[in-house]
Amino acid sequence: MFYREAGQFKKSYKEDQAILPILQDKIGVVVILLIAFVAIPILASDYWLTAILIPFLVFSLAALGLNLLTGYAGQLSLGTAAFMAVGAFAAYNFELRLPYMPALVSFVLAGLTTAIVGIAFGIPSLRIRGFYLAVATLAAQFFIPWLLVKVGWFTNYSSSGVITTQPIEILGFVFDSPAKRYFLVLSIVAFLALVAKNLVRSNLGRAWMAVRDMDVAAEVIGIKIMRTKLIAFGVSSFYCGVAGALYAYAYLGSVEPDGFNLDLSFRILFMIIIGGIGSIMGSFLGAAFITLLPIFLDIVINEGAEILNLKLAAGVTSIMQLLVFGGLIIFFLIVEPLGLARLWQIAKEKLRLWPFPH
């Protein structure tokens, strides 16, 4: 009853094609942004900001990058973590070799560097697709960390391969607290999410979806397949590179090449599967699900064990988390392949007709 566009008339084509054409959606987004930018930095503890909210935003950005490639362009990739590693080490080297470079500029350059690497590994997509393309991108997951370890220049000849990031400084302002780093990451993620939302609504986004649905028909109607696929790899890798830089600088503070392993790539892939493939919101919902679910399960399992006076052996909690986690992934693949974003869309459609029968 309160979520309907009745009486909201559009006076132009531009208004009709707005990102948020319904007033209720605009109010909802404003409320979410106010909570994220104002309430959370004031109310959340340093632990929540550092250990939960910042990684949630970073993984949301990485999942968004993968979703642009897999969900919208239909190109499967298993090298997301490797592209994040390129972004992290590129930002580190840009600031190391050019000491007066602002951190924000180094993040952008890291994203561009990762885009170039992503385009290089995306070249096989011109000839292969599906499972074979996933295997080809898997090569990046093994080659890039190996290269970062073997070539000492990338790690500034660190014997252990671990790098410690420089302080985040932009225009003389140092982001040296969890709240400041959270605000920086949130601003970058919100801006890039808005760019992605507009990008998928543009001619390029429609070309991606045409190639995803049927590349032969897309080529017949004049879409340049090679350019479209490579741009998809480049844009996706840019997002993953920026996410990797934020992962190193705003979250961990020190990283090593082995930290960007295949397990991390699968985690990000699961985020878009659970959240919703081909959905901007699904990237955030999936990241929230995978980031918060282990914490929730840990609390439930430990509290349940205390109530039942059970003593759990070491490692049982993590095993139970993996079992529940895997079961939920299978559940979503069977029951709702389009993920949490589709469930949210169905809920909104029902809300628009409530309380009338449908």
C-alpha positions in Angstrom: 0.0 0.0 0.0 2.9 2.4 0.8 5.1 1.0 -1.9 3.3 2.0 -5.1 4.0 4.5 -7.8 0.3 5.5 -8.2 0.2 9.3 -8.8 3.9 9.6 -9.5 3.8 10.8 -13.1 6.9 11.1 -15.4 7.1 14.2 -17.4 10.1 13.2 -19.6 11.8 10.1 -20.9 14.8 11.0 -18.7 12.6 10.8 -15.6 11.2 7.5 -16.7 14.6 6.0 -17.2 16.0 7.2 -13.8 17.9 4.7 -11.7 15.4 5.2 -8.9 12.1 6.2 -10.6 9.9 5.6 -7.5 10.0 8.0 -4.7 10.0 5.3 -2.1 13.2 3.8 -3.5 14.9 7.2 -3.4 13.9 7.6 0.3 15.1 4.1 1.0 18.5 4.7 -0.6 18.9 8.1 1.2 18.1 6.4 4.6 20.7 3.6 3.9 23.3 6.1 2.9 22.6 8.2 6.0 23.0 5.1 8.2 26.2 4.1 6.4 27.9 7.5 6.4 26.6 9.0 9.7 25.2 6.5 12.1 27.6 3.6 11.7 30.9 5.6 12.2 29.4 7.0 15.4 27.8 3.9 16.8 30.0 1.0 15.6 33.0 -0.1 17.6 36.5 -0.3 16.2 36.2 -4.1 16.0 33.1 -3.9 13.9 34.6 -1.3 11.6 37.9 -3.1 11.2 37.0 -6.8 11.2 33.5 -6.8 9.7 32.4 -3.7 7.9 35.6 -2.8 6.0 36.1 -6.3 4.6 32.4 -6.5 3.8 32.8 -3.4 1.6 36.0 -4.6 0.0 34.5 -7.9 -0.9 31.4 -6.2 -2.2 33.6 -4.3 -4.6 35.4 -7.4 -5.7 32.1 -9.3 -6.1 30.8 -6.3 -8.1 33.7 -6.5 -10.4 33.3 -10.2 -11.0 29.5 -9.7 -11.4 30.1 -7.3 -14.2 32.2 -9.9 -16.0 30.3 -13.1 -15.2 26.8 -11.8 -14.5 26.5 -9.2 -17.2 29.0 -10.2 -19.9 28.7 -14.0 -19.4 32.5 -14.6 -19.1 33.4 -17.0 -16.3 36.5 -16.2 -14.3 38.3 -17.9 -11.4 41.2 -15.4 -11.1 39.5 -12.7 -9.1 41.9 -13.0 -6.1 44.9 -12.8 -8.5 43.7 -9.6 -9.9 43.2 -8.3 -6.4 46.8 -9.2 -5.7 47.9 -7.2 -8.8 46.0 -4.2 -7.4 47.5 -4.5 -3.9 51.1 -4.8 -5.1 50.7 -2.2 -7.8 49.4 0.4 -5.3 52.3 -0.5 -3.0 54.9 0.0 -5.7 53.4 3.2 -7.0 53.6 4.7 -3.6 57.0 3.2 -2.9 58.6 4.4 -6.2 56.8 7.8 -6.2 56.7 8.8 -2.5 54.6 12.0 -3.0 51.8 10.3 -4.8 48.4 10.6 -3.1 46.9 7.3 -2.0 43.8 7.8 -4.0 45.8 8.3 -7.2 47.8 5.1 -6.5 44.5 3.2 -6.1 43.3 4.4 -9.5 46.6 3.6 -11.1 46.5 0.2 -9.4 43.1 -0.4 -10.9 44.3 0.6 -14.4 47.3 -1.7 -14.1 45.0 -4.5 -13.1 42.8 -3.7 -16.1 45.7 -4.2 -18.4 46.6 -7.5 -16.8 42.9 -8.6 -16.9 42.7 -7.7 -20.6 45.8 -9.8 -21.3 44.3 -12.8 -19.5 40.9 -12.2 -21.2 42.3 -12.7 -24.7 41.5 -16.4 -24.6 37.8 -15.5 -24.2 37.8 -14.6 -27.9 38.2 -18.3 -28.8 36.8 -20.3 -25.8 34.0 -20.0 -23.4 32.4 -21.6 -20.3 34.4 -24.2 -18.5 37.4 -23.8 -20.8 37.5 -20.1 -20.2 37.3 -20.7 -16.4 40.4 -22.9 -16.7 42.2 -20.3 -18.8 41.5 -17.6 -16.2 42.6 -20.1 -13.5 46.1 -19.8 -15.0 46.2 -16.2 -13.7 45.4 -17.4 -10.2 48.5 -19.5 -10.2 50.8 -17.5 -12.4 50.4 -14.0 -10.8 51.1 -15.0 -7.1 54.1 -17.1 -8.4 55.4 -14.1 -10.3 55.0 -11.8 -7.3 57.0 -14.3 -5.1 59.8 -15.0 -7.7 60.4 -11.4 -8.8 61.7 -9.6 -5.7 61.2 -6.1 -7.2 57.4 -6.4 -6.6 57.8 -7.0 -2.9 60.8 -4.6 -2.5 63.0 -7.6 -2.1 61.3 -8.7 1.1 62.7 -12.1 2.2 59.3 -13.4 3.3 57.4 -11.8 0.4 55.2 -9.9 2.9 54.7 -6.2 2.3 53.6 -3.6 4.8 51.5 -0.9 3.2 52.2 2.8 3.6 49.8 5.1 5.6 46.8 6.2 3.7 47.2 10.0 3.1 45.2 12.1 0.7 45.8 15.9 0.5 47.6 15.9 3.8 44.8 14.1 5.6 45.9 10.7 7.1 43.3 7.9 7.4 44.8 6.5 10.6 41.7 5.3 12.5 39.1 2.6 11.8 36.4 5.1 11.3 38.4 7.2 8.8 39.4 4.1 6.8 35.8 2.9 6.8 34.6 6.3 5.6 37.2 6.2 2.8 36.3 2.6 1.7 32.6 3.4 1.9 33.0 6.5 -0.3 35.0 4.6 -3.0 32.7 1.6 -3.0 29.5 3.8 -3.2 31.0 5.8 -6.1 32.1 2.8 -8.1 28.7 1.0 -7.4 27.0 4.1 -8.9 29.3 4.0 -11.9 28.6 0.3 -12.4 24.8 0.8 -12.1 25.0 3.4 -14.9 27.4 1.4 -16.9 25.2 -1.7 -17.2 22.3 0.6 -18.3 24.4 2.1 -21.1 25.0 0.9 -24.6 28.1 -1.0 -23.4 26.1 -2.8 -20.7 23.4 -3.8 -23.2 26.2 -5.1 -25.5 27.6 -7.2 -22.6 24.2 -8.7 -22.0 23.7 -9.4 -25.7 27.0 -11.2 -25.8 26.1 -13.1 -22.7 22.7 -14.3 -24.0 23.8 -15.2 -27.5 27.1 -14.0 -28.9 26.5 -15.1 -32.5 23.3 -13.1 -32.7 25.0 -10.1 -31.0 27.7 -10.2 -33.7 25.0 -10.4 -36.4 23.4 -7.1 -35.2 26.7 -5.3 -35.3 28.2 -5.7 -31.8 32.0 -6.1 -31.9 32.5 -9.3 -29.9 36.3 -8.9 -29.3 36.1 -5.3 -28.1 33.0 -6.0 -25.9 34.6 -9.0 -24.2 38.0 -7.3 -23.6 36.3 -4.2 -22.2 34.4 -6.4 -19.8 37.6 -8.0 -18.6 39.2 -4.6 -18.3 36.4 -3.0 -16.3 36.0 -6.1 -14.1 39.7 -6.2 -13.4 39.8 -2.5 -12.6 37.2 -3.0 -9.9 39.1 -6.1 -8.5 42.3 -4.1 -8.6 40.9 -1.3 -6.5 39.3 -3.8 -4.2 42.8 -5.4 -3.8 44.4 -2.1 -3.0 41.7 -1.4 -0.4 42.1 -4.9 1.0 45.8 -4.3 1.6 45.7 -0.7 2.7 42.4 -0.3 4.6 41.9 -3.8 6.0 45.0 -5.8 6.6 47.9 -3.3 6.4 50.3 -6.0 5.3 49.8 -8.7 2.7 51.6 -11.5 1.0 51.0 -13.1 -2.5 49.9 -16.4 -1.0 47.1 -14.6 0.8 45.4 -14.1 -2.6 44.8 -17.7 -3.2 42.2 -19.8 -5.0 40.0 -20.1 -1.9 39.5 -16.3 -1.9 38.5 -16.4 -5.6 35.9 -19.1 -4.8 34.6 -17.1 -1.9 34.0 -14.1 -4.2 32.4 -16.4 -6.8 30.1 -17.8 -4.1 29.2 -14.2 -3.2 27.7 -13.5 -6.6 26.0 -16.9 -6.8 24.3 -16.4 -3.4 23.7 -12.7 -3.9 22.5 -12.9 -7.5 24.3 -13.2 -10.8 23.7 -10.1 -13.0 22.7 -7.9 -10.1 24.4 -4.9 -8.6 22.6 -5.3 -5.3 23.3 -9.0 -5.4 27.0 -8.3 -5.0 26.4 -6.5 -1.8 23.9 -9.1 -0.5 26.2 -12.0 -1.2 29.2 -10.2 0.4 27.1 -9.5 3.5 25.9 -13.1 3.6 29.3 -14.6 3.4 31.0 -12.1 5.7 28.3 -12.2 8.4 27.2 -15.8 8.3 30.4 -17.3 9.8 30.1 -14.8 12.7 26.5 -15.7 13.2 27.1 -19.5 13.1 30.0 -19.1 15.5 27.8 -17.4 18.0 24.9 -19.8 17.5 27.1 -22.9 17.8 29.0 -21.8 20.8 25.9 -20.5 22.6 24.1 -23.7 21.8 27.0 -25.8 23.2 27.0 -23.8 26.4 23.2 -24.2 26.9 23.5 -28.0 26.3 26.7 -28.2 28.4 28.6 -29.6 25.5 32.4 -29.3 25.0 33.3 -28.9 21.4 36.6 -30.2 20.2 39.0 -27.9 18.5 38.0 -27.3 14.9 34.5 -28.6 15.2 33.0 -25.1 14.9 34.9 -24.4 11.7 33.8 -27.8 10.2 30.2 -27.1 11.1 30.4 -23.7 9.5 31.7 -25.2 6.3 28.9 -27.8 6.3 26.2 -25.2 6.7 27.9 -22.9 4.3 28.1 -25.5 1.6 24.5 -26.6 2.2 23.2 -23.1 1.8 25.1 -22.7 -1.5 23.5 -25.9 -2.8 20.1 -24.7 -1.5 20.4 -21.4 -3.4 21.5 -23.2 -6.6 18.5 -25.5 -6.5 15.7 -23.3 -5.0 16.6 -19.8 -6.3 19.5 -19.7 -8.8 19.1 -16.0 -9.1 20.0 -15.5 -5.5 19.1 -13.1 -2.7 18.5 -10.3 -5.2 15.7 -12.2 -6.8 14.1 -12.9 -3.4 14.2 -9.2 -2.7 12.7 -8.4 -6.0 9.9 -10.9 -5.4 9.2 -9.4 -2.0 8.9 -5.9 -3.5 6.5 -7.2 -6.2 4.3 -8.7 -3.5 4.5 -5.6 -1.4 3.3 -3.5 -4.3 0.1 -5.6 -4.5 -0.5 -6.0 -0.7 -3.1 -6.4 0.8 -4.9 -7.5 -2.4 -4.7 -11.2 -3.4 -2.2 -12.2 -6.1 
